[in-house]
Amino acid sequence: MEMDAKQLYEKMVDFKQYATVLLAVGVFFYLGTIIPSETKIMTDLYIATGASIGFLAGSISFFSIAKKYRNQLIETEEGQEMLMKK
């Protein structure tokens, strides 16, 4: 069952927003690991680094899913019109 262009466009926008939020959270965790602090415990650094990597990997995967939906929209005439309009 093929999705219509409006649904594909909405999913593309949603996944881009999810990816942007995950990217922002991942960057904040990364900044928490590189900003010097006197009370840092190594396990906290490892947890923050792991969380940063996890959020950044999720962001990359959501951006790739959004790109897949964008490519599907480009293949249809109705999808091209939607992309040009918005």
Backbone bond lengths (Angstrom), bond angles and torsions (degrees), N, CA, C in turn:
res aa  C-N    CA-C-N  psi(-1)  N-CA   C-N-CA  omega(-1)  CA-C   N-CA-C  phi
1 M - - - 1.448 - - 1.535 108.78 -
2 E 1.304 115.25 122.63 1.466 122.84 -177.26 1.524 110.15 -85.24
3 M 1.341 116.47 135.22 1.461 120.47 176.29 1.521 108.99 -80.15
4 D 1.316 116.41 148.88 1.458 117.83 176.56 1.528 110.12 -80.82
5 A 1.326 115.54 168.80 1.467 121.44 -172.34 1.525 112.04 -62.80
6 K 1.319 117.13 -36.10 1.467 119.43 -178.83 1.524 111.15 -64.63
7 Q 1.339 116.65 -43.14 1.460 119.73 178.62 1.530 111.01 -64.70
8 L 1.337 116.44 -41.98 1.462 119.47 178.72 1.528 110.98 -62.11
9 Y 1.334 115.82 -42.14 1.465 119.70 179.82 1.523 110.78 -63.66
10 E 1.332 117.02 -44.03 1.470 120.40 179.54 1.518 111.30 -63.42
11 K 1.332 117.21 -40.65 1.461 119.84 178.29 1.525 111.00 -65.86
12 M 1.341 116.84 -39.81 1.455 120.67 178.70 1.528 110.46 -60.68
13 V 1.325 116.39 -45.99 1.467 120.60 -179.73 1.527 110.33 -64.58
14 D 1.329 117.30 -43.08 1.465 120.71 178.99 1.523 111.42 -60.03
15 F 1.332 117.05 -47.53 1.455 119.34 -178.74 1.521 111.76 -65.84
16 K 1.329 118.25 -33.58 1.463 119.93 175.26 1.524 110.58 -64.89
17 Q 1.331 116.82 -39.92 1.465 119.87 178.90 1.523 110.99 -67.49
18 Y 1.342 117.28 -42.22 1.466 120.04 176.63 1.521 110.19 -59.60
19 A 1.333 116.53 -44.41 1.463 120.94 -178.12 1.523 111.10 -64.02
20 T 1.324 116.82 -39.02 1.465 120.20 179.71 1.524 111.01 -65.67
21 V 1.317 116.69 -41.59 1.468 120.23 178.74 1.526 110.28 -65.08
22 L 1.328 117.19 -44.86 1.464 119.85 179.12 1.526 111.03 -63.74
23 L 1.311 116.98 -36.75 1.461 120.39 177.58 1.526 110.90 -63.29
24 A 1.325 116.85 -43.84 1.465 120.76 179.22 1.526 111.39 -62.88
25 V 1.324 116.83 -44.92 1.475 120.25 -179.83 1.524 110.04 -65.37
26 G 1.335 117.12 -41.30 1.464 120.57 178.43 1.511 112.25 -61.80
27 V 1.334 116.59 -38.98 1.465 120.49 178.31 1.527 110.43 -66.06
28 F 1.324 117.65 -40.04 1.470 119.37 178.42 1.529 111.39 -64.30
29 F 1.328 117.61 -40.26 1.459 119.26 175.76 1.526 110.89 -64.04
30 Y 1.327 116.63 -39.96 1.465 120.01 178.87 1.526 110.67 -63.96
31 L 1.336 116.86 -43.72 1.466 119.44 177.22 1.520 111.39 -60.99
32 G 1.326 117.06 -34.22 1.459 120.41 177.01 1.509 112.90 -64.60
33 T 1.329 117.35 -26.13 1.464 119.22 178.97 1.516 112.59 -84.24
34 I 1.352 117.69 -27.53 1.463 118.01 -175.17 1.530 113.66 -97.75
35 I 1.332 117.94 -16.48 1.464 119.97 178.05 1.527 108.26 -76.34
36 P 1.320 116.58 127.28 1.469 118.53 -176.93 1.531 112.80 -68.02
37 S 1.317 114.81 142.23 1.460 121.89 178.03 1.522 108.26 -148.87
38 E 1.318 115.88 147.26 1.464 119.76 -177.81 1.521 112.51 -80.88
39 T 1.316 118.02 -22.32 1.462 120.18 -172.45 1.534 112.66 -106.47
40 K 1.314 116.87 25.79 1.464 119.24 -178.70 1.524 110.43 -77.35
41 I 1.302 114.59 135.47 1.461 122.24 175.16 1.525 106.19 -106.67
42 M 1.317 117.50 142.50 1.463 120.40 -175.23 1.526 112.38 -59.81
43 T 1.321 117.32 -37.17 1.469 117.91 179.65 1.526 111.05 -65.48
44 D 1.321 117.24 -34.84 1.473 120.04 176.30 1.526 110.76 -64.88
45 L 1.331 116.39 -39.43 1.461 120.09 177.26 1.520 111.07 -63.83
46 Y 1.323 116.52 -42.11 1.466 119.99 179.64 1.529 111.24 -65.55
47 I 1.320 116.57 -39.85 1.468 120.44 178.47 1.522 110.37 -65.49
48 A 1.332 116.98 -44.82 1.470 120.23 179.62 1.521 110.99 -65.03
49 T 1.333 117.34 -38.79 1.462 120.63 178.29 1.525 110.73 -65.90
50 G 1.320 116.43 -43.34 1.462 120.23 177.85 1.520 112.10 -63.68
51 A 1.330 116.12 -40.98 1.464 119.77 178.12 1.523 110.63 -65.28
52 S 1.316 116.40 -40.57 1.463 120.74 178.56 1.531 110.59 -61.61
53 I 1.311 116.69 -46.58 1.467 120.87 179.22 1.525 110.44 -63.27
54 G 1.328 117.13 -41.70 1.462 120.86 179.47 1.524 112.47 -63.16
55 F 1.324 116.50 -46.28 1.464 119.65 179.85 1.529 111.28 -66.64
56 L 1.324 117.65 -39.71 1.459 120.09 179.11 1.527 111.39 -67.87
57 A 1.332 117.58 -37.00 1.467 120.49 176.36 1.536 110.50 -66.11
58 G 1.331 116.28 -40.68 1.464 119.56 176.05 1.516 111.61 -62.89
59 S 1.314 116.46 -39.14 1.461 120.80 178.14 1.522 111.10 -62.50
60 I 1.317 116.81 -44.47 1.462 120.89 179.09 1.519 110.58 -62.19
61 S 1.332 116.53 -43.00 1.468 118.79 -179.59 1.527 111.23 -66.18
62 F 1.327 118.45 -39.37 1.465 119.99 178.77 1.524 111.42 -68.44
63 F 1.336 117.74 -36.51 1.465 119.58 175.66 1.528 110.74 -63.90
64 S 1.339 117.00 -38.05 1.465 119.06 179.46 1.527 111.39 -69.40
65 I 1.328 117.83 -35.35 1.461 120.87 176.23 1.521 109.91 -66.09
66 A 1.331 117.52 -41.70 1.462 121.15 177.73 1.527 110.58 -62.31
67 K 1.324 116.53 -38.47 1.467 119.83 178.11 1.530 110.53 -66.22
68 K 1.322 117.39 -37.32 1.464 120.60 177.88 1.528 110.34 -61.94
69 Y 1.332 116.80 -43.87 1.462 120.25 177.68 1.529 111.02 -65.59
70 R 1.315 117.22 -37.52 1.474 120.50 177.80 1.529 110.61 -63.16
71 N 1.332 116.48 -42.10 1.465 119.70 178.04 1.526 111.54 -64.31
72 Q 1.328 116.78 -36.15 1.466 119.90 176.09 1.526 110.49 -65.77
73 L 1.329 116.96 -37.18 1.464 120.17 177.67 1.526 111.55 -67.29
74 I 1.312 116.66 -38.10 1.460 120.48 -179.28 1.531 110.75 -64.35
75 E 1.316 117.57 -29.69 1.464 121.52 -178.56 1.524 112.75 -70.00
76 T 1.335 117.71 -22.84 1.463 119.87 -178.85 1.525 110.02 -105.01
77 E 1.309 114.99 150.32 1.469 119.89 -179.91 1.527 110.75 -67.93
78 E 1.324 116.56 -42.08 1.471 120.68 179.07 1.525 110.77 -63.60
79 G 1.340 116.23 -37.97 1.455 119.92 178.09 1.514 112.97 -66.34
80 Q 1.325 116.49 -38.56 1.468 120.14 177.09 1.523 111.07 -62.69
81 E 1.324 115.80 -39.90 1.469 119.48 178.25 1.523 110.73 -63.68
82 M 1.345 116.71 -40.45 1.473 120.49 178.91 1.519 111.48 -63.75
83 L 1.328 116.46 -42.47 1.459 120.16 -178.79 1.523 111.45 -66.71
84 M 1.324 116.62 -36.11 1.467 120.40 -179.97 1.535 110.92 -72.79
85 K 1.327 115.55 -33.53 1.465 120.80 -176.85 1.519 111.54 -72.13
86 K 1.327 118.21 -37.94 1.462 120.83 -171.88 1.467 111.70 -109.73
